[in-house]
Amino acid sequence: MGPAGTTVVIVKEDILGKVQRTIPSMLDYKVHISKDSMFNTPAVFPIYVSMLTLEWLKGLGGISFIEKVNNKKANLLYKEIDRNPLFKGIVVKEDRSTMNATFSLQEESLKELFDSMWKEARINGLNGHRSVGGYRASMYNALPLHSVQALVDTMQELERRA
């Protein structure tokens, strides 16, 4: 929604103040609410960027619209990962993320070719996590469907060449 570290908290007001232990005031949402979220000096830039992002999402059609788009992107990529014999999903199907698809090559010998292909297709940031390896395709809200299609096309081209 905003820069890394931005946090939005939604709290049911009827649960506030029902803690049996002392909470530091900085972590007590009741204090923040009583001060109209101005208990401390808020970070203006993340709030501003979050506002712009929310306005952008609202202009597109809101949460229901972006959810449909994000599901289309994830379904497109996961369908290819599951269909293409050269790739394998890292996360079990029931735990897959719509924002970050992780996958690997079945044959490590194709890594150099695939890496050169996705870079040539002007796809970036596909490297996987340093401890897991493989690939990670981030499909956050602002990424258009055609960008996911470019990755799928590249995966299909690898299959044709292999």
C-alpha positions in Angstrom: 0.0 0.0 0.0 2.9 2.3 0.6 6.7 2.2 1.2 8.2 -0.6 3.2 7.4 -0.2 6.9 4.0 1.4 6.3 1.4 -0.2 8.6 -2.3 0.2 8.6 -4.1 -1.2 11.6 -7.9 -1.9 11.7 -9.1 -2.4 15.3 -12.5 -3.2 16.7 -13.0 -0.4 19.2 -14.9 -2.6 21.7 -11.7 -4.7 22.3 -9.6 -1.7 23.3 -8.5 -1.5 26.9 -9.3 -5.1 27.7 -5.7 -6.2 28.2 -4.7 -7.6 31.6 -1.1 -6.3 31.5 0.5 -2.9 31.1 1.2 -2.0 27.5 3.8 0.7 26.6 1.9 3.7 25.4 3.6 3.6 21.9 2.0 0.1 21.4 -1.4 0.9 22.9 -3.9 1.6 20.1 -6.3 3.2 22.6 -3.8 6.0 23.2 -3.3 6.5 19.5 -7.0 6.6 18.8 -7.6 9.1 21.7 -5.0 11.4 20.0 -6.4 11.0 16.5 -3.4 9.0 15.4 -1.1 11.9 16.4 0.4 10.5 19.6 3.8 10.5 17.9 5.0 12.5 14.9 3.7 10.5 12.0 6.0 9.8 9.0 4.5 12.1 6.3 6.0 10.5 3.2 4.6 7.0 3.8 1.2 8.4 4.6 1.2 10.5 1.5 2.3 7.6 -0.7 -0.4 5.4 0.9 -3.0 8.1 0.2 -1.9 8.2 -3.5 -2.0 4.5 -3.8 -5.5 4.3 -2.2 -6.8 7.0 -4.5 -5.3 5.1 -7.5 -7.0 1.9 -6.4 -10.3 3.7 -5.8 -10.1 5.2 -9.3 -9.6 1.7 -10.9 -12.7 0.4 -9.2 -11.5 -0.4 -5.6 -10.6 -3.6 -3.9 -13.0 -5.9 -5.7 -11.6 -4.7 -9.1 -7.9 -5.1 -8.1 -8.6 -8.4 -6.5 -10.0 -9.7 -9.9 -7.0 -8.4 -11.7 -4.5 -9.9 -9.2 -6.3 -13.2 -9.4 -6.1 -13.2 -13.2 -2.3 -12.5 -13.0 -1.7 -15.2 -10.5 -3.9 -17.7 -12.3 -2.1 -17.0 -15.6 1.3 -17.6 -14.1 0.4 -20.6 -11.9 -1.4 -22.3 -14.8 1.9 -22.1 -16.8 4.0 -23.2 -14.0 1.8 -26.3 -13.5 1.4 -27.0 -17.3 5.0 -26.5 -18.4 7.1 -29.6 -17.7 10.3 -27.4 -17.4 9.0 -25.6 -14.2 7.9 -26.6 -10.8 6.1 -24.5 -8.1 8.0 -24.2 -4.9 5.0 -23.6 -2.6 2.2 -26.2 -2.4 -0.9 -25.1 -4.3 -3.1 -24.4 -1.3 -0.5 -22.0 0.2 0.4 -20.1 -3.0 0.5 -16.3 -2.9 -1.3 -14.1 -5.4 1.5 -11.5 -5.0 4.6 -13.6 -5.2 4.8 -16.7 -7.3 7.9 -18.9 -6.5 9.0 -21.6 -8.9 12.1 -23.4 -10.1 13.4 -25.1 -13.2 13.2 -28.9 -13.3 16.6 -29.0 -15.1 19.3 -26.8 -13.7 21.1 -27.0 -17.1 18.5 -24.6 -18.5 19.1 -21.9 -16.0 21.6 -19.9 -18.1 19.4 -20.0 -21.1 16.2 -19.1 -19.2 18.0 -16.3 -17.3 19.2 -14.8 -20.6 15.7 -15.1 -22.1 13.8 -13.3 -19.3 16.5 -10.6 -19.2 16.2 -10.2 -23.0 12.5 -9.9 -22.6 13.1 -6.9 -20.2 11.8 -8.8 -17.2 13.7 -7.9 -14.0 13.7 -8.9 -10.4 12.9 -12.5 -11.0 15.7 -14.0 -8.9 14.4 -16.1 -6.1 15.3 -15.9 -2.4 19.0 -16.4 -1.6 18.2 -19.3 0.7 15.6 -21.0 -1.4 16.8 -20.3 -5.0 14.7 -20.6 -8.0 12.6 -17.6 -9.2 10.1 -15.3 -7.6 7.7 -13.3 -9.7 6.2 -10.4 -7.8 2.8 -9.4 -9.1 1.9 -6.5 -6.9 -1.1 -4.3 -7.7 0.7 -1.9 -10.1 2.1 -4.7 -12.3 -0.1 -5.0 -15.4 -1.4 -8.3 -16.7 0.7 -8.0 -19.9 3.9 -8.1 -17.8 2.8 -11.5 -16.4 2.0 -12.6 -20.0 5.5 -11.6 -21.1 6.9 -14.0 -18.5 4.5 -16.8 -19.5 5.5 -16.2 -23.2 9.2 -16.5 -22.2 8.5 -19.7 -20.3 6.7 -21.2 -23.3 9.5 -20.1 -25.6 12.0 -21.9 -23.3 9.9 -25.0 -23.6 10.0 -24.8 -27.4 13.8 -24.4 -27.4 14.6 -27.1 -24.9 
